[in-house]
Amino acid sequence: MESDRYFQTYSTGQSAQERKLSHVPECYEVPPSQQPTLNSPQAQVPVVDLAGFRISPIHRSAVIQSIRKACVHFGIFQVVNHGIDQTVLNKALGAVDGFFRLPANEKLKIMSNDVHKPVRYGTSLKDGVDKIQFWRVFLKLYANPLENWVQSWPENPPTYRENMGAYTSKVQKLAVDLAGAITESLGLGPTYLSDKIGEGMQDSLGLEIVDKQDGPWKLVPNINGALVVHIGDHFEVLSNGLYKSVVHRAIVNSQKTRISIASLHSLGLDEKMEPAPELEDADHPKAYKESSFKDFLDFLSVNDIGQGKICFLDTLKIV
């Protein structure tokens, strides 16, 4: 029988890390076999060099083939020479750090358990509700088109909107280019999703993936200035299973606070993604049901993903 202590939960502002408790409450614990460590071996994550990608047809072709190989075998890759200046990245990370250093009452102004809310602060996905809670705090923002959302972002620190806005504008353009490269690598052409992509990557070791080659969790290498690209569930669906969404998690340590900015780029909220008909045949029948980003949010709102019993992609597979 599970003890009542196991179901202890903390609301935002009262979580263990915010209260600086000297011990780890049981609701944050994971089974020993799943406990991460910064001593894990590093994964062999492909690095794709985008230098010349936009101006050299020969280099573009080489990049497309590198991306295809990475998507088939890993579901994740890092990009360098991506065109986003390091100063822009540093200022964005600084803006995030400044926000999380604000007094609790300032951050709680935008606290919410509603996963559909476009701007919200929290710790777990549903604070005080999820039985397994995450040792982190987060700030979620809708960012594109920027002019529609920036006024709803935090006003403090004073430079937050300017610095984060500069980053989101740059990374949105990069995401559109990468989405085109991925669909081109599938033989669907670079504009396959261009009319559907909604207008809507980490600064230190601490991201782990399940290594597709031999199974165990492994650390994603830290390359200064590189951005980490996960192809995500919907690209696995679009490719009819040829490309694989990678299972990943963020880990913490007792020596250093880890800050990451994750940019999610998708189709419009209600736009459905399904396997491309061009990638279906007698040997590769349709393997996934259609779904939208809103369907994913609806899934999060009614499931405690911290328990690891089910993931969204599993609900889409046709068996």
C-alpha positions as CSV (number, residue, x, y, z in Angstrom):
1,M,0.0,0.0,0.0
2,E,1.3,3.4,-0.9
3,S,1.7,5.8,2.0
4,D,-0.2,9.1,2.3
5,R,3.2,10.9,2.3
6,Y,3.7,9.7,-1.3
7,F,0.8,11.8,-2.4
8,Q,2.0,14.9,-0.7
9,T,1.9,17.8,-3.1
10,Y,3.1,21.4,-3.1
11,S,1.5,24.4,-4.7
12,T,3.5,27.1,-6.5
13,G,5.3,29.3,-4.1
14,Q,5.4,26.5,-1.5
15,S,7.3,23.9,-3.4
16,A,10.3,22.2,-1.8
17,Q,12.8,24.0,-4.0
18,E,11.2,27.4,-3.4
19,R,11.1,26.8,0.3
20,K,14.7,25.6,0.2
21,L,13.9,22.4,2.2
22,S,16.9,20.5,3.4
23,H,15.5,17.2,2.3
24,V,13.8,15.8,-0.9
25,P,10.1,15.0,-0.2
26,E,8.9,11.7,-1.5
27,C,6.6,13.2,-4.2
28,Y,9.8,14.3,-6.0
29,E,11.5,10.9,-5.9
30,V,11.8,8.5,-8.8
31,P,12.6,4.8,-8.7
32,P,16.4,4.1,-8.2
33,S,16.6,2.5,-11.7
34,Q,15.3,5.8,-13.2
35,Q,17.4,8.2,-11.1
36,P,19.6,10.4,-13.4
37,T,23.2,11.3,-12.8
38,L,25.6,13.8,-14.4
39,N,28.0,10.9,-14.6
40,S,26.0,9.2,-17.3
41,P,27.8,8.5,-20.5
42,Q,27.4,11.0,-23.3
43,A,25.1,10.2,-26.2
44,Q,26.4,10.4,-29.8
45,V,24.2,13.2,-30.9
46,P,24.8,14.3,-34.5
47,V,26.0,17.9,-35.1
48,V,24.6,19.6,-38.2
49,D,26.6,22.6,-39.5
50,L,24.2,25.1,-41.2
51,A,27.0,27.3,-42.6
52,G,26.1,28.0,-46.2
53,F,22.7,26.3,-45.9
54,R,20.7,29.2,-47.2
55,I,23.1,30.2,-50.0
56,S,24.9,27.1,-51.3
57,P,22.8,24.4,-53.1
58,I,25.7,21.9,-52.7
59,H,25.9,22.5,-48.9
60,R,22.2,22.6,-48.6
61,S,22.0,19.1,-50.1
62,A,24.6,17.8,-47.7
63,V,22.7,19.3,-44.8
64,I,19.5,17.7,-45.9
65,Q,21.1,14.3,-46.0
66,S,22.7,14.9,-42.5
67,I,19.3,15.8,-41.1
68,R,17.6,12.8,-42.6
69,K,20.2,10.5,-41.1
70,A,19.9,12.2,-37.7
71,C,16.1,11.9,-37.8
72,V,16.0,8.3,-38.8
73,H,18.6,7.1,-36.3
74,F,18.4,9.5,-33.4
75,G,15.3,11.9,-33.5
76,I,17.6,14.6,-32.2
77,F,20.5,16.7,-33.4
78,Q,22.4,19.9,-32.6
79,V,22.9,22.8,-35.0
80,V,25.8,25.1,-35.2
81,N,26.4,28.2,-37.4
82,H,22.6,28.6,-37.2
83,G,22.7,32.4,-37.6
84,I,21.6,33.4,-34.1
85,D,24.3,35.6,-32.5
86,Q,25.6,34.4,-29.1
87,T,24.8,37.8,-27.6
88,V,21.1,37.2,-28.4
89,L,21.3,33.8,-26.8
90,N,23.0,35.2,-23.7
91,K,20.6,38.0,-23.3
92,A,17.6,35.6,-23.5
93,L,19.1,33.3,-20.9
94,G,19.8,36.4,-18.7
95,A,16.2,37.5,-19.0
96,V,15.0,34.1,-17.9
97,D,17.4,34.1,-14.9
98,G,16.3,37.6,-13.9
99,F,12.7,36.6,-13.9
100,F,13.2,33.5,-11.7
101,R,15.1,35.7,-9.2
102,L,12.1,38.0,-8.7
103,P,10.2,37.8,-5.4
104,A,7.6,35.0,-5.3
105,N,4.7,37.4,-5.2
106,E,5.8,38.9,-8.5
107,K,5.9,35.5,-10.2
108,L,2.7,34.3,-8.7
109,K,0.8,37.0,-10.6
110,I,0.9,34.7,-13.6
111,M,0.6,31.4,-11.8
112,S,-1.9,28.9,-13.3
113,N,-2.6,25.2,-13.5
114,D,-4.4,25.6,-16.8
115,V,-2.1,24.0,-19.4
116,H,-4.0,25.9,-22.2
117,K,-3.1,29.3,-20.8
118,P,-0.8,31.2,-23.1
119,V,1.3,32.8,-20.3
120,R,1.8,30.9,-17.0
121,Y,4.3,30.3,-14.2
122,G,4.4,27.0,-12.3
123,T,6.5,24.0,-11.1
124,S,4.8,20.8,-12.1
125,L,2.3,20.7,-15.0
126,K,-0.5,20.9,-12.5
127,D,0.8,22.2,-9.1
128,G,-0.7,20.6,-6.1
129,V,-2.5,18.0,-8.3
130,D,0.1,15.8,-9.9
131,K,1.2,13.0,-7.6
132,I,4.7,13.0,-9.0
133,Q,6.1,16.5,-9.1
134,F,9.0,18.0,-11.0
135,W,12.0,19.7,-9.3
136,R,11.9,22.8,-11.3
137,V,10.1,26.1,-11.9
138,F,9.0,27.2,-15.4
139,L,7.6,30.1,-17.3
140,K,5.6,29.3,-20.4
141,L,4.9,32.0,-23.1
142,Y,3.1,32.1,-26.4
143,A,5.5,34.0,-28.6
144,N,4.5,34.1,-32.3
145,P,3.3,36.3,-33.8
146,L,5.3,38.4,-31.3
147,E,3.2,41.5,-31.6
148,N,0.1,39.5,-30.5
149,W,1.7,38.2,-27.3
150,V,4.6,40.4,-26.1
151,Q,2.3,42.7,-24.1
152,S,1.1,39.8,-22.0
153,W,4.6,38.8,-21.0
154,P,6.1,39.7,-17.6
155,E,7.0,43.4,-17.3
156,N,9.9,42.5,-14.9
157,P,12.8,42.4,-15.3
158,P,12.5,45.6,-17.3
159,T,14.5,44.3,-20.3
160,Y,12.7,40.9,-20.3
161,R,10.3,41.6,-23.2
162,E,13.0,43.2,-25.4
163,N,15.6,40.5,-24.9
164,M,13.3,37.5,-25.1
165,G,11.5,39.0,-28.0
166,A,14.7,39.3,-30.0
167,Y,15.5,35.6,-29.3
168,T,12.0,34.3,-30.2
169,S,12.0,36.2,-33.5
170,K,15.3,34.7,-34.5
171,V,14.5,31.2,-33.4
172,Q,11.1,31.2,-35.2
173,K,12.8,31.9,-38.5
174,L,15.3,29.1,-37.8
175,A,12.5,26.7,-36.9
176,V,10.7,27.4,-40.2
177,D,14.0,26.7,-42.1
178,L,14.6,23.5,-40.2
179,A,11.0,22.3,-40.7
180,G,11.4,22.8,-44.4
181,A,14.7,20.9,-44.3
182,I,13.1,18.0,-42.5
183,T,10.1,17.8,-44.9
184,E,12.6,18.1,-47.8
185,S,14.6,15.2,-46.3
186,L,11.4,13.1,-46.4
187,G,11.0,13.8,-50.1
188,L,8.0,16.0,-49.5
189,G,9.7,19.3,-50.5
190,P,10.7,22.3,-48.4
191,T,7.3,24.0,-48.5
192,Y,5.2,21.0,-47.5
193,L,4.1,22.6,-44.2
194,S,4.9,26.2,-45.0
195,D,1.2,27.2,-45.3
196,K,0.3,25.3,-42.1
197,I,3.1,26.1,-39.6
198,G,1.5,28.1,-36.8
199,E,3.1,31.5,-36.2
200,G,3.1,30.6,-33.3
201,M,16.5,24.7,-27.9
202,Q,20.3,24.6,-23.4
203,D,23.2,26.2,-21.8
204,S,24.8,23.4,-19.7
205,L,24.8,19.6,-19.3
206,G,21.5,18.4,-17.9
207,L,19.5,17.1,-20.9
208,E,19.3,13.3,-21.2
209,I,17.8,11.1,-24.0
210,V,17.1,7.4,-24.3
211,D,19.9,6.3,-26.6
212,K,18.3,4.5,-29.5
213,Q,21.4,2.4,-30.1
214,D,21.7,0.7,-26.8
215,G,18.8,1.9,-24.6
216,P,20.2,3.6,-21.4
217,W,19.8,7.3,-20.6
218,K,22.7,9.3,-21.9
219,L,23.7,13.0,-21.6
220,V,23.4,15.3,-24.6
221,P,26.9,16.8,-25.0
222,N,27.1,20.5,-24.3
223,I,28.5,22.5,-27.3
224,N,28.9,26.2,-26.8
225,G,26.4,28.1,-28.9
226,A,24.8,25.0,-30.4
227,L,21.0,24.6,-30.3
228,V,19.4,21.2,-29.6
229,V,16.7,20.1,-32.1
230,H,14.1,17.5,-31.1
231,I,11.9,16.5,-34.1
232,G,9.0,15.8,-31.8
233,D,5.9,13.6,-31.9
234,H,4.2,15.2,-34.8
235,F,7.2,14.8,-37.2
236,E,7.2,11.1,-36.3
237,V,3.5,11.1,-37.2
238,L,4.1,13.0,-40.5
239,S,6.9,10.6,-41.5
240,N,4.6,7.6,-40.7
241,G,7.2,6.3,-38.3
242,L,10.3,6.7,-40.4
243,Y,11.6,9.5,-38.1
244,K,11.5,8.9,-34.4
245,S,10.6,11.3,-31.6
246,V,13.2,11.0,-28.9
247,V,12.4,10.4,-25.2
248,H,14.1,13.0,-23.2
249,R,14.3,14.5,-19.7
250,A,16.1,17.4,-17.9
251,I,18.1,16.6,-14.8
252,V,19.4,18.8,-11.9
253,N,22.4,18.7,-9.6
254,S,23.2,20.2,-6.2
255,Q,26.0,22.4,-7.5
256,K,24.5,24.6,-10.2
257,T,21.1,25.9,-11.3
258,R,20.3,24.9,-14.8
259,I,18.4,27.3,-17.1
260,S,17.1,26.2,-20.5
261,I,14.8,27.8,-23.1
262,A,12.6,25.3,-24.9
263,S,10.9,26.6,-28.1
264,L,8.0,24.6,-29.3
265,H,7.1,25.1,-32.9
266,S,4.0,23.5,-34.3
267,L,1.1,23.9,-36.7
268,G,-1.8,26.1,-35.7
269,L,-3.4,25.1,-32.4
270,D,-6.3,23.2,-34.1
271,E,-4.5,22.2,-37.3
272,K,-4.3,18.4,-37.6
273,M,-1.1,16.5,-38.3
274,E,-1.3,13.0,-39.9
275,P,1.0,10.7,-41.9
276,A,1.8,12.1,-45.3
277,P,-0.1,10.0,-47.9
278,E,3.1,10.1,-50.0
279,L,4.8,8.0,-47.3
280,E,2.1,5.3,-47.1
281,D,2.0,2.1,-49.2
282,A,1.2,-1.6,-48.9
283,D,4.4,-2.2,-46.9
284,H,4.0,1.0,-44.8
285,P,0.3,1.4,-44.0
286,K,-0.9,4.4,-42.0
287,A,0.5,4.0,-38.5
288,Y,-0.8,7.0,-36.6
289,K,-4.1,8.8,-36.1
290,E,-4.3,12.5,-36.8
291,S,-4.0,15.0,-33.9
292,S,-3.4,18.7,-33.2
293,F,-1.4,20.6,-30.6
294,K,-4.6,21.3,-28.8
295,D,-5.2,17.6,-28.5
296,F,-1.7,17.3,-26.9
297,L,-2.6,20.1,-24.4
298,D,-5.9,18.3,-23.7
299,F,-3.9,15.1,-23.0
300,L,-1.6,17.0,-20.5
301,S,-4.6,18.5,-18.7
302,V,-6.0,15.1,-17.7
303,N,-2.9,12.9,-17.3
304,D,-0.1,12.9,-14.7
305,I,2.8,12.3,-17.1
306,G,5.3,12.3,-14.2
307,Q,4.2,8.8,-13.4
308,G,5.5,7.6,-16.8
309,K,2.6,5.3,-17.5
310,I,1.5,6.7,-20.8
311,C,2.8,9.2,-23.4
312,F,0.9,11.2,-25.9
313,L,2.4,9.4,-28.9
314,D,1.3,6.0,-27.7
315,T,-2.4,7.2,-27.9
316,L,-1.9,8.0,-31.6
317,K,-0.4,4.7,-32.8
318,I,-2.6,2.5,-34.9
319,V,-2.1,-1.1,-33.8
